[in-house]
């Protein structure tokens, strides 16, 4: 009886050991079956590699949400990023870079700014400059100054033919814009509406063949200084 029990125990232990070995082998095979070997990045101007000490290399269990959160936090230049798992070995990554619409300066600091007011380190030459005072510019965050949003709305709506180089936000909440030697004064709100009004006025003045020196749009009616 004892001998039978011993034989049974040995057989049971052998079966358990065999199953354990098979499970380990299967797990290694499973991991290697879905190991990430290709990363396709769009646009191709962006390169990317994955640190295996930070993120797993198995495509099936790859934490795309965690990586997305990490990238958006660490790289303010990225507006959005999406992932697609193409089994068995390919991870596709689609980046949406922020598009700078202007350069914003506060003291010696100069950063790019997009149409949502988010600032990032990519100041491109040739863009209009929004000059502010005593405003904190932190990469990856949106500027909360109302005058900045008014300037962005104004620049978005105004015709590119006007070639605006600089918008200065004064401490009295006035936006100073110079267009072809014309000084334009704007309030720190309703940038789109003021741009529409300005373009109508400029069209009329050009048809008459004479341009004013100052156009003040801060009040309910435009004030024109010949």
Secondary structure by P-SEA (a helix, b strand, c coil): caaaaaaaaaaaaaaaaaaaaaaaaaaaaaaaaacccbbbbccccbbbbbcccccccccccccaaaaaaaaaaacccccbbbbbbcccbbbbbbbbcccccbbbbcccbbbbbccccccccccccccbbbbbcccccccccccccaaaaaaaaaaacccccccccccccccccbbbbbcccbbbbbcccaaaaaaaaaaaaaaaaaaacccccbbbccccbbbbcc
